[in-house]
Amino acid sequence: MIKDPIVEEVRKVRHQIEEEFGSNVKKHIEHICKEQRKHPERLISRQPRMLKCKKVA
């Protein structure tokens, strides 16, 4: 199997998160919300795009 450095880094970060918050999803989400409030300039907000629908004959 080929080792992908990006996949390895994502797994490493995931393991760090698991160590910090265990399996407590609520604490993890609270942490994410706190970080978003601290750094609002890092958030991206995009307008929804309209779906392209096929014309019905």
Backbone bond lengths (Angstrom), bond angles and torsions (degrees), N, CA, C in turn:
res aa  C-N    CA-C-N  psi(-1)  N-CA   C-N-CA  omega(-1)  CA-C   N-CA-C  phi
1 M - - - 1.446 - - 1.531 109.04 -
2 I 1.318 116.39 136.84 1.458 122.29 179.99 1.526 108.94 -80.45
3 K 1.339 115.33 134.48 1.460 119.61 177.90 1.517 108.95 -88.15
4 D 1.310 115.29 126.06 1.460 121.62 178.95 1.528 107.35 -102.91
5 P 1.336 118.41 120.83 1.469 120.15 -177.42 1.529 113.22 -62.16
6 I 1.305 117.78 -31.81 1.463 120.60 179.17 1.526 110.07 -68.63
7 V 1.325 116.42 -45.30 1.466 120.73 178.54 1.525 109.43 -62.51
8 E 1.319 117.39 -41.59 1.460 120.91 178.80 1.522 111.18 -61.56
9 E 1.325 117.72 -41.59 1.464 121.02 179.72 1.529 111.09 -66.36
10 V 1.336 116.86 -41.58 1.464 120.50 178.57 1.532 109.66 -61.78
11 R 1.310 117.18 -43.07 1.467 120.73 178.76 1.522 111.26 -64.05
12 K 1.326 116.61 -39.66 1.463 121.08 178.71 1.527 110.48 -61.21
13 V 1.323 116.88 -46.17 1.461 121.52 179.35 1.528 110.27 -64.71
14 R 1.335 116.46 -41.30 1.459 120.04 178.02 1.532 110.91 -58.94
15 H 1.325 116.89 -41.81 1.468 120.50 178.99 1.532 110.99 -66.81
16 Q 1.323 117.72 -36.11 1.460 120.89 176.72 1.526 110.50 -63.96
17 I 1.322 116.05 -42.28 1.464 120.92 178.70 1.522 109.94 -64.15
18 E 1.323 117.33 -43.29 1.462 121.12 178.62 1.527 110.96 -60.90
19 E 1.331 117.22 -39.65 1.459 120.40 178.34 1.527 110.91 -65.92
20 E 1.330 116.84 -39.97 1.461 121.01 -176.52 1.522 112.37 -72.40
21 F 1.330 117.71 -41.63 1.457 120.85 -173.15 1.527 113.36 -113.23
22 G 1.319 117.97 -4.70 1.451 120.02 -177.23 1.515 109.46 61.18
23 S 1.295 115.78 -139.82 1.473 118.76 178.66 1.515 111.05 -100.90
24 N 1.344 117.12 19.39 1.454 121.77 -178.58 1.532 109.49 -86.99
25 V 1.307 115.86 92.34 1.468 121.87 -176.90 1.530 110.63 -64.70
26 K 1.324 116.71 -36.95 1.469 120.43 -179.27 1.529 111.09 -59.59
27 K 1.330 117.64 -44.84 1.468 120.55 178.30 1.523 111.18 -64.89
28 H 1.319 116.92 -37.02 1.462 120.86 178.96 1.527 110.05 -64.94
29 I 1.310 117.68 -45.45 1.465 121.14 179.74 1.528 110.46 -64.61
30 E 1.331 117.64 -40.52 1.465 120.75 176.75 1.527 110.69 -59.70
31 H 1.318 116.51 -40.25 1.464 120.85 177.79 1.534 110.93 -63.69
32 I 1.323 116.51 -43.50 1.468 120.59 179.05 1.525 109.95 -61.04
33 C 1.322 117.61 -45.36 1.467 121.33 179.95 1.527 111.14 -62.42
34 K 1.316 116.63 -41.05 1.465 120.98 178.53 1.524 110.46 -61.93
35 E 1.329 117.15 -44.25 1.464 121.02 179.17 1.533 111.34 -65.29
36 Q 1.318 117.34 -36.79 1.465 120.70 178.11 1.523 110.54 -64.26
37 R 1.323 117.07 -39.26 1.475 119.96 178.52 1.532 110.75 -68.33
38 K 1.344 117.16 -34.19 1.459 120.59 179.45 1.524 112.18 -71.57
39 H 1.339 117.38 -29.55 1.467 121.31 -174.16 1.533 111.08 -131.44
40 P 1.329 118.43 63.28 1.469 119.35 -178.22 1.527 113.13 -64.53
41 E 1.327 117.61 -22.47 1.461 120.82 -179.53 1.528 111.88 -69.45
42 R 1.307 117.75 -15.55 1.464 121.53 -179.49 1.530 112.69 -89.77
43 L 1.322 116.91 -7.98 1.459 120.13 -177.88 1.515 110.84 -85.14
44 I 1.302 115.20 146.49 1.454 121.22 178.24 1.513 108.25 -113.65
45 S 1.307 115.39 133.11 1.458 120.09 177.33 1.527 107.02 -126.08
46 R 1.292 115.95 121.72 1.458 120.24 -177.93 1.516 109.99 -117.08
47 Q 1.322 114.86 148.18 1.451 120.67 175.92 1.522 108.74 -75.43
48 P 1.317 117.60 142.27 1.469 118.74 177.28 1.524 110.50 -65.37
49 R 1.323 115.77 145.64 1.461 120.49 178.24 1.517 109.29 -97.33
50 M 1.304 115.25 144.97 1.455 120.47 176.86 1.529 108.37 -74.58
51 L 1.300 115.97 141.08 1.454 120.48 176.79 1.510 109.88 -74.29
52 K 1.318 116.01 142.96 1.455 120.46 175.53 1.532 107.15 -88.69
53 C 1.295 115.51 113.52 1.469 120.23 -177.76 1.516 109.54 -99.18
54 K 1.316 114.67 143.14 1.451 119.70 175.53 1.522 108.87 -76.17
55 K 1.321 115.55 143.94 1.467 120.04 177.54 1.511 108.91 -72.53
56 V 1.315 115.42 135.50 1.457 121.01 179.65 1.510 107.12 -91.55
57 A 1.340 117.54 128.32 1.468 121.21 -178.54 1.494 111.82 -83.45
